[in-house]
C-alpha cells in the first residue's frame, strides 16, 4: 500500500483540478484587445444616401446588412439576418423589413419585431452620414 504521507488528499486534488479547469476556461475567453464589445469586427460599408428610398430601404445581401430611411434624412442599418432561423431578409416595404422564409417582419425604424415568428429584433448597426455618404459599421 502507498504511504499516506505522499498521497495527495482527495479534497486537494479536486480543488486543484477545478482551479486548473477555471483557469483554462478563462484563457479561452481572454480579451484579445480587438475592442470593448462582443460584436465581431466589421469592415465599414459605404452607401450613397440617394440609394436608400424614403420610407423604404435596401438589402445589401453580400454584406448581410439592411439600410432604411424611415423618415427624411434619418438612416438606420441592421443585420439582414432574421433572428428566427437565420434567413437573409428580402426587402423593405410599407415601413417593415420582410423575411421570405417564415414571413417575419421587423420595423424599418428600429428593427423591432412587427410580426413573428421571430422573437428578437434585428441587430442594429452604427450609421454615420457625411457628405451624403452613409458609413455603416
C-alpha positions in Angstrom: 0.0 0.0 0.0 1.2 3.6 -0.7 2.5 5.8 2.0 -0.5 8.1 3.0 2.0 11.0 3.7 3.0 11.1 0.0 -0.6 10.8 -1.4 -2.4 13.9 -2.5 -5.6 14.1 -0.4 -8.8 13.8 -2.5 -10.1 17.2 -1.5 -6.8 18.9 -2.5 -6.9 17.1 -5.8 -10.4 18.2 -6.6 -9.7 21.8 -5.6 -6.6 21.8 -7.8 -8.4 20.2 -10.7 -11.3 22.7 -10.5 -8.9 25.7 -10.3 -7.0 24.4 -13.4 -10.2 24.0 -15.3 -11.3 27.5 -14.4 -8.0 29.0 -15.5 -8.1 27.1 -18.8 -11.7 28.4 -19.5 -10.6 31.9 -18.6 -7.7 31.7 -21.0 -10.1 30.8 -23.8 -12.2 33.9 -23.2 -9.3 36.3 -22.6 -9.6 39.8 -24.1 -7.7 40.0 -27.4 -7.7 43.8 -27.4 -9.9 43.8 -30.5 -12.5 46.0 -28.9 -14.7 46.5 -25.9 -17.8 44.8 -27.3 -18.7 41.2 -28.1 -19.6 42.2 -31.7 -17.4 40.8 -34.4 -15.2 43.3 -36.2 -17.0 44.6 -39.3 -15.4 46.4 -42.2 -17.1 49.7 -42.9 -19.7 49.7 -45.7 -20.4 52.9 -47.7 -23.8 53.6 -49.3 -24.9 56.8 -51.1 -27.9 58.3 -49.3 -29.6 58.6 -52.7 -29.6 54.8 -52.9 -31.9 54.4 -49.9 -35.5 55.3 -50.7 -37.6 57.4 -48.2 -39.9 55.1 -46.3 -38.1 52.1 -47.6 -34.6 50.6 -47.7 -32.2 48.4 -49.4 -30.7 45.0 -48.6 -27.0 44.6 -49.1 -27.1 40.8 -49.4 -23.4 40.3 -49.8 -22.7 42.3 -46.6 -25.8 40.9 -44.8 -26.9 44.5 -43.9 -30.3 46.3 -44.5 -30.3 50.1 -44.6 -33.5 52.0 -44.2 -34.7 55.6 -44.3 -37.9 55.6 -42.1 -38.0 59.5 -42.2 -36.5 62.0 -44.4 -32.8 62.2 -43.7 -32.9 59.6 -40.9 -30.9 56.5 -41.8 -30.8 53.2 -39.9 -28.9 50.0 -40.5 -29.5 46.5 -39.2 -28.2 43.0 -39.7 -30.1 41.4 -42.6 -30.1 38.0 -40.8 -33.6 37.2 -39.5 -33.5 36.3 -35.8 -35.9 33.4 -36.3 -33.9 31.0 -38.3 -31.1 32.9 -39.9 -32.5 33.7 -43.4 -31.4 36.8 -45.2 -34.3 39.4 -45.3 -35.5 40.2 -48.8 -36.6 43.8 -48.7 -38.3 46.8 -47.1 -42.0 47.5 -47.8 -44.6 49.6 -46.0 -42.2 50.5 -43.2 -41.2 46.9 -42.5 -38.2 44.7 -43.2 -39.5 41.4 -44.6 -38.1 37.9 -44.2 -39.1 35.5 -47.0 -38.7 32.3 -45.0 -41.5 32.5 -42.5 -42.9 36.0 -43.0 -41.4 37.6 -40.0 -41.5 41.4 -40.3 -39.3 44.0 -38.5 -39.7 47.8 -38.0 -37.7 49.7 -40.5 -37.3 52.4 -37.8 -35.8 50.4 -35.0 -35.5 46.7 -36.1 -38.1 45.5 -33.6 -40.4 42.6 -34.4 -43.6 43.7 -36.0 -44.8 40.1 -36.8 -43.4 36.8 -35.8 -42.4 34.0 -35.7 -39.2 35.9 -34.9 -39.0 36.9 -31.2 -35.9 39.1 -31.2 -35.2 42.4 -33.1 -32.6 42.7 -35.8 -29.2 43.7 -34.6 -28.7 47.4 -35.1 -25.6 48.7 -36.9 -24.0 52.2 -36.4 -24.6 54.6 -39.3 -22.8 57.9 -39.9 -23.8 60.3 -42.7 -21.0 62.6 -44.1 -21.5 64.4 -47.4 -24.4 62.2 -48.5 -22.4 59.0 -47.9 -23.5 56.6 -45.3 -20.8 54.6 -43.5 -22.1 51.5 -41.7 -20.2 49.6 -39.1 
